[in-house]
Amino acid sequence: MNRMESNGPARLRYKDAEFEVLVSGAYVLCAVTGRQIMLDELKYWSVDRQEPYVDVLASVKREREVNPKLPR
């Protein structure tokens, strides 16, 4: 995905294998770390929670927060 014209944050709708840009922007913020994720680097998100994650570790951390009975 190409970077959007706006340099600010984007607003997205996260789908199963893609995301839809609702408000143009260059990045989103990781729901766990707060770090910026450029849209062309975004690979991890939750469709159910509609949250982006900077990497797989942040994704797993959130999943364990939501489901504490998951194996470690």
C-alpha positions as CSV (number, residue, x, y, z in Angstrom):
1,M,0.0,0.0,0.0
2,N,1.3,3.4,-0.8
3,R,1.7,6.0,1.9
4,M,-1.2,8.4,2.0
5,E,-0.9,12.1,1.2
6,S,-1.5,13.2,4.8
7,N,1.4,13.1,7.2
8,G,-0.9,12.6,10.2
9,P,-2.6,9.5,11.6
10,A,-5.0,7.4,9.5
11,R,-8.2,5.9,10.6
12,L,-8.7,2.3,9.3
13,R,-11.3,-0.5,9.3
14,Y,-9.4,-3.8,9.8
15,K,-10.7,-6.7,7.8
16,D,-9.6,-10.4,7.6
17,A,-6.8,-10.0,5.1
18,E,-6.7,-6.2,4.4
19,F,-7.7,-2.9,5.8
20,E,-9.9,-0.1,4.5
21,V,-8.7,3.5,4.9
22,L,-11.5,5.6,6.4
23,V,-9.5,8.7,7.0
24,S,-6.3,9.3,5.0
25,G,-3.0,9.4,6.9
26,A,0.5,8.1,6.9
27,Y,0.4,5.9,10.0
28,V,-1.6,4.4,12.8
29,L,-0.6,3.9,16.5
30,C,0.0,0.5,18.0
31,A,-2.7,-0.3,20.5
32,V,-0.1,-1.8,22.9
33,T,3.0,0.3,22.5
34,G,1.7,3.5,21.1
35,R,4.5,3.4,18.4
36,Q,3.7,4.8,15.0
37,I,3.2,2.2,12.3
38,M,3.5,3.4,8.7
39,L,0.6,2.0,6.6
40,D,2.9,0.3,4.2
41,E,4.5,-1.6,7.1
42,L,1.3,-2.6,8.9
43,K,1.0,-6.4,9.1
44,Y,-0.6,-7.2,12.4
45,W,-4.1,-6.2,13.7
46,S,-7.2,-7.6,15.4
47,V,-10.4,-7.6,13.4
48,D,-12.5,-8.3,16.5
49,R,-10.9,-5.4,18.5
50,Q,-10.2,-3.2,15.5
51,E,-6.6,-2.6,16.8
52,P,-3.3,-2.4,15.0
53,Y,-0.1,-3.8,16.4
54,V,3.5,-2.9,15.7
55,D,4.7,-6.5,15.6
56,V,3.7,-10.1,16.5
57,L,5.0,-9.7,20.1
58,A,2.6,-6.7,20.7
59,S,-0.2,-8.8,19.2
60,V,0.4,-11.7,21.5
61,K,0.7,-9.4,24.5
62,R,-2.7,-8.0,23.8
63,E,-4.2,-11.4,23.2
64,R,-2.9,-12.6,26.6
65,E,-4.3,-9.5,28.3
66,V,-7.7,-10.2,26.8
67,N,-7.5,-14.0,27.3
68,P,-5.3,-14.6,30.4
69,K,-5.9,-18.4,30.3
70,L,-3.9,-18.8,27.1
71,P,-0.7,-20.8,27.5
72,R,2.5,-18.9,27.9
